[in-house]
Amino acid sequence: MSSASKARVQQLSEQLAVPRQDPGKFEDIPKIPRIAGDSTGPRLKGKVIIVTGTNSPIGIGRAAAHLFAQNGAKAVFLCDLNTQHLETHKRELNSLYPDVAIHPQKVDVGEEADVEGVVNLALEKYGRLDVFYANGGISITTERVLDGSAEKFMQTMKTNALSVFLAVKHGARGMLVTSDEKPYPSGSILGTASVAGLRSNAGATDYSASKAAVISVMQTSSYQLAGTGIRCNAICPGIIETGMTIKVYEAARAKGSERKIGQLNPLMRGGLSDEVARVALFLASDEASYVNGQAIPVCGGLSAGHPFVPGKLA
């Protein structure tokens, strides 16, 4: 090996130089892969939390629910329209954090009655709501705008953008409820946006528009809830291995080109759901008490520059 090659190898980050270990399984689903160590501080002690988009075993919602439970939440509502894995997630969380109440709920995030219903359920059971993480979303097309469908565009907007509006509307209503246990209104509402909502060339037109809307809803809502102690922030992931992107990862692995995923960002790798969930944990907690109305990228640095790949969606 030449001295230049050796120097290059020595400069590689641990994530690029060392193969990621298999985290093992819980029953028939994989455990959550992680890069950072355990998060052990009780940052959410006594909080009642709703998370949408939690069904996927490799999704951001499941990873966030684990961190929320590990950090002392009183109750976590696991919400998704697809409920295939929710009971499995409940059993796993119960085995790890037996003091946390876990409530699987079938919720269509684009239907107001469903969102209103889960907020009402949290209030009925616990008399409070502290965190609403609106993470549910879809990506259903890679078509150019010339070939796009108005029906698919509106379907994406309903699931990705209207859902966040509903989360703010009903989540904030729940967070305004006070009691002896919670004498003042307060709370944290989070929405999963995307770098596609910040810059072009990171997603199809409908997906990008919906994620830009998420950012706008959260920023506008932070002002409309002024003085209530309710914070609204958007998280903007880059290329993360989730149920939505798994086909990209599987195809790359089949071709032996997985290391090319994320090569446009300065960390030169894709991200894990847990890495996004760590930011959600911070924003949900009182440690982020002065962070409000922000769109925070978790993208390995992709949004810091202006990459362009000919032939990709702009």
Order of alpha helices (4+ residues) and beta strands (2+ residues): alpha-alpha-beta-beta-beta-alpha-beta-alpha-beta-alpha-beta-alpha-alpha-beta-alpha-beta-beta-alpha-beta-alpha-beta
